[in-house]
Amino acid sequence: MRAFQIQDVKSFMSHLLLSNTFDRFLLTEASITTFNTFFIDGHLHKDYFSSDEAEMAELTTYSYWEQLRPFALSLIKGKKTPLAMKIVFSLAPKNVEKLILQNHLSIRPEEIGGLFLNVLYDGQKLTVTTGTSLKTFSLDKTLSQLWDELAAAFFRKHGIPFTTL
């Protein structure tokens, strides 16, 4: 696990809400506090979809941020910043598999509960922490270390300044 203090909150929020920077992450949950606190559960309800849509929805348990970003933006839009915000992203299963293959890891995708980015905004500062969840016990921290490095590389690639806590 690594914690990143985001240096430019306005720029990060622009990446989060106005661009496609985070669109390929899955949203597991979110809470946004403005005049009320709004909760978003990212779990897909597959019964909602038509048979054609259901085939696409079978690929994942959660919605992509791309699908929920407009709703989050509508809650935050305006001149006032939110009082608080918590967003939990998960790396999509296909990208988890890609990470395993590219790094020749011995772990199988089905042994991984998730690779997470936890975005926490307290009204002034914004912190992002990484998290790794395994379904089996392992003393090998290679996956966790790779995820931490990948998160830092992601921020650098998108011009998101940070310091490591």
C-alpha positions as CSV (number, residue, x, y, z in Angstrom):
1,M,0.0,0.0,0.0
2,R,1.2,3.5,-0.9
3,A,-0.4,6.8,-0.1
4,F,-0.2,9.7,-2.5
5,Q,-0.9,13.3,-1.5
6,I,-2.3,15.0,-4.6
7,Q,-0.7,18.5,-5.0
8,D,-3.2,20.1,-7.3
9,V,-6.7,19.2,-6.3
10,K,-8.4,21.3,-9.0
11,S,-6.4,19.5,-11.7
12,F,-7.1,16.1,-10.2
13,M,-10.8,16.9,-10.1
14,S,-10.7,17.9,-13.7
15,H,-9.1,14.6,-14.6
16,L,-11.6,12.7,-12.5
17,L,-14.8,14.5,-13.6
18,L,-14.2,16.2,-16.9
19,S,-11.9,13.8,-18.8
20,N,-11.6,10.1,-19.5
21,T,-8.5,9.7,-17.4
22,F,-10.2,7.3,-14.9
23,D,-12.9,5.9,-17.2
24,R,-11.4,2.4,-17.6
25,F,-11.4,1.8,-13.8
26,L,-14.3,0.1,-12.2
27,L,-16.2,2.0,-9.5
28,T,-16.8,-0.2,-6.5
29,E,-18.3,2.5,-4.3
30,A,-18.5,6.3,-3.9
31,S,-19.8,8.8,-1.4
32,I,-20.0,12.5,-2.3
33,T,-21.0,15.1,0.4
34,T,-22.4,18.4,-0.8
35,F,-25.7,19.6,0.6
36,N,-26.5,15.9,1.3
37,T,-24.3,12.8,1.2
38,F,-24.9,10.7,-1.9
39,F,-23.8,7.1,-2.0
40,I,-23.1,5.1,-5.2
41,D,-22.8,1.4,-5.1
42,G,-20.9,0.4,-8.2
43,H,-22.3,-3.2,-8.3
44,L,-24.1,-4.0,-11.6
45,H,-27.6,-5.4,-11.4
46,K,-27.5,-7.7,-14.3
47,D,-31.3,-8.4,-14.3
48,Y,-31.7,-4.8,-15.5
49,F,-30.0,-5.4,-18.8
50,S,-31.5,-6.8,-22.1
51,S,-30.0,-10.1,-23.3
52,D,-27.6,-8.3,-25.6
53,E,-26.5,-5.9,-22.9
54,A,-26.2,-8.7,-20.4
55,E,-23.5,-10.4,-22.4
56,M,-21.3,-7.3,-22.1
57,A,-22.2,-6.9,-18.4
58,E,-21.1,-10.5,-17.7
59,L,-17.5,-9.4,-18.1
60,T,-17.5,-7.5,-14.8
61,T,-19.3,-7.1,-11.5
62,Y,-19.0,-3.3,-11.3
63,S,-19.7,-0.3,-13.5
64,Y,-16.9,1.5,-15.3
65,W,-16.3,5.0,-14.0
66,E,-17.1,6.2,-17.6
67,Q,-20.7,5.2,-17.0
68,L,-21.1,6.9,-13.6
69,R,-18.9,9.9,-14.1
70,P,-21.7,12.1,-15.5
71,F,-23.8,11.4,-12.3
72,A,-20.9,12.3,-10.0
73,L,-20.3,15.5,-12.0
74,S,-23.9,16.5,-11.7
75,L,-23.6,16.2,-7.9
76,I,-20.4,18.3,-7.7
77,K,-21.1,20.8,-10.5
78,G,-21.2,24.4,-9.4
79,K,-19.1,27.0,-7.7
80,K,-18.8,25.1,-4.4
81,T,-16.5,22.2,-3.8
82,P,-17.8,19.1,-2.1
83,L,-17.4,19.0,1.7
84,A,-16.0,15.4,1.3
85,M,-15.7,12.7,-1.2
86,K,-14.6,9.0,-1.2
87,I,-14.3,7.0,-4.4
88,V,-13.0,3.4,-4.5
89,F,-11.8,2.3,-7.9
90,S,-10.7,-1.2,-8.9
91,L,-8.5,-2.2,-11.8
92,A,-10.6,-4.0,-14.4
93,P,-10.1,-7.8,-14.6
94,K,-8.6,-7.6,-18.1
95,N,-6.1,-5.1,-16.9
96,V,-5.3,-7.3,-13.9
97,E,-4.6,-10.2,-16.3
98,K,-2.4,-8.0,-18.4
99,L,-0.4,-6.9,-15.4
100,I,0.2,-10.5,-14.4
101,L,1.2,-11.6,-17.9
102,Q,3.5,-8.6,-18.5
103,N,5.3,-9.1,-15.3
104,H,5.4,-12.9,-15.4
105,L,3.8,-13.3,-12.0
106,S,3.0,-16.7,-10.6
107,I,-0.4,-15.6,-9.2
108,R,-3.6,-16.5,-11.0
109,P,-6.2,-13.8,-11.7
110,E,-8.8,-15.7,-9.8
111,E,-6.6,-15.4,-6.6
112,I,-6.8,-11.6,-6.7
113,G,-9.8,-9.9,-5.0
114,G,-8.9,-6.6,-6.4
115,L,-6.3,-3.9,-7.0
116,F,-7.8,-0.6,-5.7
117,L,-7.3,3.1,-5.8
118,N,-9.0,4.8,-2.8
119,V,-9.6,8.5,-3.4
120,L,-10.3,10.6,-0.3
121,Y,-11.1,14.3,-0.3
122,D,-11.7,16.0,3.1
123,G,-12.7,19.4,1.8
124,Q,-9.1,20.6,1.6
125,K,-6.6,17.8,0.8
126,L,-6.9,14.9,-1.5
127,T,-5.2,11.6,-0.8
128,V,-5.1,8.5,-3.0
129,T,-4.1,5.2,-1.5
130,T,-3.5,1.9,-3.3
131,G,-4.7,-1.4,-2.0
132,T,-4.3,-5.0,-2.9
133,S,-6.7,-7.7,-1.9
134,L,-5.8,-11.4,-2.3
135,K,-8.2,-14.3,-1.9
136,T,-5.4,-16.6,-0.8
137,F,-2.6,-16.0,1.7
138,S,0.8,-15.1,0.3
139,L,4.0,-13.7,1.7
140,D,5.0,-12.5,-1.8
141,K,4.4,-8.8,-2.0
142,T,5.5,-8.5,-5.7
143,L,1.9,-7.8,-6.9
144,S,1.3,-5.1,-4.3
145,Q,4.6,-3.4,-5.1
146,L,3.9,-3.5,-8.8
147,W,0.4,-2.0,-8.2
148,D,2.0,0.8,-6.2
149,E,4.5,1.5,-8.9
150,L,1.8,1.4,-11.6
151,A,-0.4,3.9,-9.7
152,A,2.6,6.3,-9.5
153,A,3.3,5.8,-13.2
154,F,-0.3,6.5,-14.0
155,F,-0.3,9.8,-12.1
156,R,3.0,10.8,-13.8
157,K,1.7,9.9,-17.3
158,H,-1.4,12.1,-16.8
159,G,0.5,15.0,-15.3
160,I,-1.0,14.6,-11.8
161,P,1.5,16.0,-9.3
162,F,1.8,14.1,-6.0
163,T,4.1,13.5,-3.1
164,T,4.3,10.1,-1.4
165,L,3.3,9.9,2.2
